[in-house]
Amino acid sequence: MKASRIAAAGAVSGIAVLALSAPAFAHVSVQPEGPAAKGGYAVVDFKVPNERDNASTTKLEVSFPTDHPLSSVMPQPVPGWKVDVTKAKPAKPLEAHGKQITEVVTKVTWTADGKGVEPGYFQKFPVSIGALPEDADQLVFKAIQTYSNKEVVRWIEVPQEGQEEPDTPAPVLALTAAEDDAHGAAGSSDAKADDTGAAAQNTAAETSASDSGSGDGSDTTARVLGIVGIVVGAAGVGYGVLAGRRRGSGASA
């Protein structure tokens, strides 16, 4: 009986721990759809799960980093949601493609036109961003989630390396090493193709030069092989004639 009570108490404690820790795993996050390379462009998804059983998520506000402002921010339309983009003048001058940027996006707000994200579901909000900073390893996007019952959850705590994850962590986008071409790997492939073509041309040129330099030796070799071929051919013809005569003599006998 004592052992069974201890087991039951342990099971209840385990369920309680899971119940208390479950929200920590279901928070607003940001995930790249492909590489998020420094200096390049990327499409990222802000993933919003619904953590409530009696309310729907009806609004999401995402603040973009001001310490690393992005010159290009373009939200993708999401059915059933209205999107508002807030802009402001950057603290420091910003340039993109040779042009000075006078305004950058500081916040994007999605508001549900209908039921929003209902209990038991999640929603992704895609955004194209760039150019990603070259002097940072990550970008922090603070988010605010609003429910249909007016409850507001602020995902704004910045996770610190070596410490436990906070209760309401802000979405963090990890950046990968810079690519040869900021817009993708196509430029790198083209460069490799050019290098390969140049190497092939050099090899052909070297081969041609080598052939030209040893022209006398090649002519001598060709002549010798030609004479050998003539001799072998003549021998073959003679052997054929002799064989034919032998067959003819056998047939007459």
Summary of the structure (lengths in Angstrom):
residues: 253
radius of gyration: 37.5
end to end distance: 117.3
largest distance: 120.5
contacts: 641
relative contact order: 0.14
helix: 36%
strand: 31%
